[in-house]
Amino acid sequence: MTTALLASLFVFVLASFVGFEVINKVPPTLHTPLMSGANAISGIAVIGALLISGPKDWNVTVILGLIAVIFATINVVGGFLVTDRMLQMFKKKEVKA
């Protein structure tokens, strides 16, 4: 293994553990705003993945970029749907006369 690959793998594993601990400690009342922030970050990931998958010739980078676009788009759309549904629960019901 090269040093750069080993360092990248170490950062990935460390970020995974830190991310799990941070998300695990979030109270339910803060989940909706956190979800909206995560959707914004996923939107940035979609733009980055589109830039990576831009070349016309097919190689591993383009294929991984295309997969990233698909997964990030699913994450953004699903996140917004879940956030909207959660916010609908807090709206006052109108009384029909």
KERO-318919 format. One record per residue (C-alpha): residue number from 1; residue in three letters; x, y, z. Coordinates in Angstrom, 1 decimal, always signed. Example, Ala and Ser with C-alpha at 12.3 -4.5 7.8 and 13.67 -1.06 7.14 Angstrom:
+------+------+--------+--------+--------+
: resi : resn :   east :  north :     up :
+------+------+--------+--------+--------+
:    1 :  ALA :  +12.3 :   -4.5 :   +7.8 :
:    2 :  SER :  +13.7 :   -1.1 :   +7.1 :
+------+------+--------+--------+--------+
END
This chain:
+------+------+--------+--------+--------+
: resi : resn :   east :  north :     up :
+------+------+--------+--------+--------+
:    1 :  MET :   +0.0 :   +0.0 :   +0.0 :
:    2 :  THR :   +1.2 :   +3.5 :   -0.7 :
:    3 :  THR :   +1.5 :   +6.1 :   +2.0 :
:    4 :  ALA :   -1.2 :   +8.3 :   +0.3 :
:    5 :  LEU :   -3.7 :   +5.4 :   +0.1 :
:    6 :  LEU :   -3.0 :   +4.5 :   +3.7 :
:    7 :  ALA :   -3.5 :   +8.1 :   +4.9 :
:    8 :  SER :   -6.7 :   +8.4 :   +2.9 :
:    9 :  LEU :   -8.0 :   +5.1 :   +4.4 :
:   10 :  PHE :   -7.2 :   +6.3 :   +7.9 :
:   11 :  VAL :   -9.0 :   +9.6 :   +7.4 :
:   12 :  PHE :  -12.1 :   +7.8 :   +6.0 :
:   13 :  VAL :  -12.3 :   +5.4 :   +8.9 :
:   14 :  LEU :  -11.8 :   +8.2 :  +11.4 :
:   15 :  ALA :  -14.4 :  +10.3 :   +9.7 :
:   16 :  SER :  -16.8 :   +7.4 :   +9.8 :
:   17 :  PHE :  -16.4 :   +6.9 :  +13.5 :
:   18 :  VAL :  -16.7 :  +10.6 :  +14.3 :
:   19 :  GLY :  -19.7 :  +11.0 :  +12.0 :
:   20 :  PHE :  -21.5 :   +8.1 :  +13.7 :
:   21 :  GLU :  -20.9 :   +9.5 :  +17.1 :
:   22 :  VAL :  -22.1 :  +13.0 :  +16.2 :
:   23 :  ILE :  -25.2 :  +11.7 :  +14.5 :
:   24 :  ASN :  -25.9 :   +9.3 :  +17.3 :
:   25 :  LYS :  -26.0 :  +12.1 :  +19.9 :
:   26 :  VAL :  -28.5 :  +14.3 :  +18.0 :
:   27 :  PRO :  -31.8 :  +14.7 :  +19.9 :
:   28 :  PRO :  -35.0 :  +14.1 :  +17.8 :
:   29 :  THR :  -36.0 :  +17.8 :  +17.9 :
:   30 :  LEU :  -32.8 :  +18.7 :  +16.0 :
:   31 :  HIS :  -33.2 :  +16.0 :  +13.4 :
:   32 :  THR :  -35.2 :  +18.0 :  +10.9 :
:   33 :  PRO :  -32.8 :  +21.0 :  +10.7 :
:   34 :  LEU :  -29.8 :  +18.6 :  +10.6 :
:   35 :  MET :  -31.5 :  +16.7 :   +7.7 :
:   36 :  SER :  -32.0 :  +20.0 :   +5.8 :
:   37 :  GLY :  -28.3 :  +20.8 :   +6.3 :
:   38 :  ALA :  -27.3 :  +17.3 :   +5.1 :
:   39 :  ASN :  -29.4 :  +17.8 :   +2.0 :
:   40 :  ALA :  -27.5 :  +21.0 :   +1.2 :
:   41 :  ILE :  -24.2 :  +19.1 :   +1.5 :
:   42 :  SER :  -25.5 :  +16.3 :   -0.7 :
:   43 :  GLY :  -26.5 :  +18.9 :   -3.3 :
:   44 :  ILE :  -22.9 :  +20.0 :   -3.3 :
:   45 :  ALA :  -21.8 :  +16.4 :   -3.7 :
:   46 :  VAL :  -24.1 :  +16.1 :   -6.8 :
:   47 :  ILE :  -22.4 :  +19.1 :   -8.4 :
:   48 :  GLY :  -18.9 :  +17.7 :   -7.7 :
:   49 :  ALA :  -19.9 :  +14.3 :   -9.0 :
:   50 :  LEU :  -21.2 :  +15.9 :  -12.2 :
:   51 :  LEU :  -17.9 :  +17.6 :  -12.7 :
:   52 :  ILE :  -16.0 :  +14.3 :  -12.2 :
:   53 :  SER :  -18.3 :  +12.4 :  -14.6 :
:   54 :  GLY :  -18.0 :  +15.1 :  -17.3 :
:   55 :  PRO :  -15.5 :  +13.6 :  -19.8 :
:   56 :  LYS :  -16.8 :  +11.7 :  -22.9 :
:   57 :  ASP :  -14.4 :   +8.8 :  -22.6 :
:   58 :  TRP :  -15.5 :   +6.0 :  -20.3 :
:   59 :  ASN :  -13.1 :   +5.1 :  -17.5 :
:   60 :  VAL :  -13.3 :   +4.2 :  -13.9 :
:   61 :  THR :  -13.5 :   +7.8 :  -12.8 :
:   62 :  VAL :  -16.5 :   +8.6 :  -15.0 :
:   63 :  ILE :  -18.3 :   +5.4 :  -13.9 :
:   64 :  LEU :  -17.7 :   +6.2 :  -10.2 :
:   65 :  GLY :  -18.8 :   +9.8 :  -10.8 :
:   66 :  LEU :  -22.0 :   +8.6 :  -12.5 :
:   67 :  ILE :  -22.7 :   +6.3 :   -9.5 :
:   68 :  ALA :  -22.0 :   +9.2 :   -7.1 :
:   69 :  VAL :  -24.5 :  +11.4 :   -9.1 :
:   70 :  ILE :  -27.2 :   +8.8 :   -8.8 :
:   71 :  PHE :  -26.7 :   +8.1 :   -5.1 :
:   72 :  ALA :  -26.4 :  +11.8 :   -4.1 :
:   73 :  THR :  -29.5 :  +12.6 :   -6.1 :
:   74 :  ILE :  -31.5 :   +9.9 :   -4.4 :
:   75 :  ASN :  -30.2 :  +11.2 :   -1.0 :
:   76 :  VAL :  -31.2 :  +14.8 :   -1.8 :
:   77 :  VAL :  -34.7 :  +14.0 :   -3.1 :
:   78 :  GLY :  -35.4 :  +11.5 :   -0.3 :
:   79 :  GLY :  -34.0 :  +13.9 :   +2.3 :
:   80 :  PHE :  -36.3 :  +16.7 :   +1.2 :
:   81 :  LEU :  -39.3 :  +14.4 :   +1.1 :
:   82 :  VAL :  -38.6 :  +13.2 :   +4.7 :
:   83 :  THR :  -38.0 :  +16.7 :   +5.9 :
:   84 :  ASP :  -41.2 :  +18.0 :   +4.3 :
:   85 :  ARG :  -43.2 :  +15.1 :   +5.8 :
:   86 :  MET :  -41.7 :  +15.8 :   +9.2 :
:   87 :  LEU :  -42.5 :  +19.5 :   +8.9 :
:   88 :  GLN :  -46.1 :  +18.7 :   +7.9 :
:   89 :  MET :  -46.5 :  +17.0 :  +11.3 :
:   90 :  PHE :  -45.9 :  +20.4 :  +13.1 :
:   91 :  LYS :  -48.4 :  +22.4 :  +11.1 :
:   92 :  LYS :  -51.7 :  +23.3 :  +12.8 :
:   93 :  LYS :  -54.7 :  +21.6 :  +11.4 :
:   94 :  GLU :  -57.4 :  +23.8 :  +10.0 :
:   95 :  VAL :  -60.9 :  +23.4 :  +11.4 :
:   96 :  LYS :  -63.5 :  +23.0 :   +8.7 :
:   97 :  ALA :  -66.7 :  +25.0 :   +9.4 :
+------+------+--------+--------+--------+
END
